Amino acid sequence: MSWSDGSRRAVLTGVLLALAGCGFTPVYGPGGRGDALRATIRPTEPDTDLTFAFVRQFEERLGRAAVPTWDLVYTIATTEEALAIDGSNNITRYNLEGTIDWTLVPAGGTQMVLSGRETTFTAYSATGSTISTLESERDAERRLAGILADRVVTRLLGEASGLTR
């Protein structure tokens, strides 16, 4: 079955009207939650390459807070697991798993407003030279931090309906 342009437009218009009727507001649209949280959250200062990559991605998504309204306190833990072993008993691939526990508190305060735990993983190859394996591991850590940051931002945007101060 082939849909004409008119049929597709009619279906899309119907979907958009249905979403508008239920109070749907795009996160990054005018008046959306993304706008309300933009440049208001200050993550804990990074102290490792992993946390630096996390903060960089977090601030890329929500902006850097010049005068923060909220503090994001977090802890990232990682574990590494061998995934593949060749015939010579050499590990050729690793799985890097990461977990972030985070809490959102008013700037300078201690009372938790939101909290959560996000987990994800990445993998990297260990089949090249020592230098290429180390760079693959660093790249996997950067990707892991970026995914964790994206997940925290997504949760904040989804759950932060009453975070205007």
N, C-alpha and C positions, 0 to 999 in steps of 0.2 A: 504494500500500500504506500502510495506517495502522497505527501502532504503538500498542498500549495502554500505559497507565501501568505495568502489571506487566511488560511486555516491556522497556520502557526501563529500569526499575529493575534487572531481571535482567542486562541488558547492562552497565549502569553498575557493578553489583556485581562482575561478572566482570572488567571492566577494572581496577577498584580492587584486586581480589585479585591479579590478574596483576602489577600494579605493585608491590604490597606484597611479593610473592614474589621480585621481582628486586632488592629493596633500595632501592626508590624512597623518598626522603624529600623532602617539600616544602621548598623553599628557605627559606620564611619560617615553616615549622612548628617545633614543639619539637625542638631539636637540629639544625636545618637550618643550612646554610652562612650564610644571611642573618642568623641569630641570632649565629653565631660572629664575623661581620665587623662587626656593628652597633657603631658608635661606636669603631672601632679604627683607622681610616685617616684621616690628616690630609693633605689635598691641599695643594700649594704655594699660598702666599698669592696671591690674585688681584691683578692690577695694571691690568686694563682692564675695561671693561663686559662684554666677552665672557667673560673668565675669571671675573669675579664671578658671572655667570649660570651658568657651568659649576659652580663650587664650591657655589652655592646649591642647584642641582638634585642634585648629588652628595650633599650633606649631608642633603637632604630624603629621599633614598632610603636612605642608610646611617647617618644620624645624625652629629652633630658629635663628634669625638673629644676628650674632655677630657684624657685621658692616652693619647696615641696609641701603638699598637703598630707601626704601619706608616706610611710616608710615601709619598704618591703624587706623583711628579714628572712633569710633563706640559708639552707645548708644543702650542699650537693654531695652525694656519695656515689662513688663509682666502683664497679667490680669488673674484672676482666676474666673471660673464660675462653679456653682453647676450643675452636670449632672443628678444625680439620687437621688431620695428621697424615703425612705422606708415608710411603712404603719404608722410608729410612727412619721413621719415628720422629720426624721434624714437624713442629707445629707450623702450619701454613696460613691459618686464618684465625683471627681472634674476634670475639664478640665483646663489645664494651657496653655494659649496662649502667644506666644512671638513674638516680632517684633524687628529686628535690623536694624538701619539706619547706614550705613557705608560710609566712604570716604577714598580713597587712595590718599595720597599726597607724593611728594618727601620728603625724610628724612630731617627734620628741616625746611621744607617749608610750605606754606599755600595754594598753588594753586592746586585745585582738578584735579586729572587725571581721576579717575573713582569714581562712587558712586552707591549706590543701597539700596534697602530695601528688606529684606527677612522676611517671616512670617512662622510660623509653630505652632504646638501644641503637647502636650503630655497629658496624663491623669494619675490619681492615685486614689487608693482606700482609703476610710476613714472608713473602717469597723472594723479595729482592735483596739488595745489599743491606747492611746494618743501617746505613744512613737513610735509605728509602723506606725501610721498615719503621724507623723512628718518626719520619715525616708522615707516614701513613697513620701512625698512632696519634700524632698531634692533630692531623686533619680529622680523624674520627672523634677526638675530644671536642674540637671546635664545632663539628656538626652536631654532636650530642648536646652541647651547651645551647646551640641555636634552637634545636627542637624543644628542649626543656623551656627555654624562654618563650617560644611561641605558644607552648601549652599553658604556661602560667598566664600569659597575656589573654589567651582565649578564655580561660576560666575567669579572670578578672572582668573581662568584658561581658561574659555571660551571667555572672553572679553579682555584679556591682551596681545594681539598679538604684540603690539608695546611698551612694558614696559621695554625694555632693555636700561640701561643708561650707 
